[in-house]
Amino acid sequence: VQLVESGGGLVQPGGSLTLSCAASGFTFNRYAMRWYRQAPGKERELVASITNLAGSTDYADSVKGRFTISRDNAKNTVHLQMNSLKPEDTAVYYCNTRYGGYSFWGQGTQVTVSS
């Protein structure tokens, strides 16, 4: 299983970014996907999740209405559209899936929200 995130960067408050995660090594359309984030000195937290056929999504209260998770099962990718970004969204963002009883993580992509 391999998960590779991309799309992070530096953005001003109120700006937008879209993160992408390219997945391989498993049957992508059979598994839910998640985005987590970890800010310096804080625990990793679940940001958003999406079921295998994209029938259901869920979000942390802190990002509801601002972030949108989506997936393209034909391309084995999952995305996180982030709007109205705030300084407190600054973190390393990780893609995650649970497969065969194990939890798999990407290497993470840094998002920094600062003026």
Steps between C-alpha positions, in 0.01 A plus 500: 500500500632842405342838565662813358369843595553820305368852477611654826660841526486848644171686471362820649207492743176474307670322213449156353702188432420159361689199629522177305592147599597240243441144620640171377551142613143420595152498348431867553123497441444252783632714784414819677759777492585763758694821539668571832712793610758561767604844620824556693464383858154356441359154445407382154131564436249369249394775260276325248399156380323357198351155445620272224234598245487860620150450632581661832740759632576625848692799632652630819293783643792738454495462120130445423379734230856587393657168394370245249631147459449319171638201316550379145489122502602485132825679583556359851518847648341682790490878534448754773375838381573756773337843487497796737822380654594619847837515677380218726476274194880503483617139531644205317213327320502122460302265281390175669327172431443184701562178310545142616490603863772759460497876478704652218628856477656722241808710568292813557485841335554827685229764496592839644240775531668831570506858383 
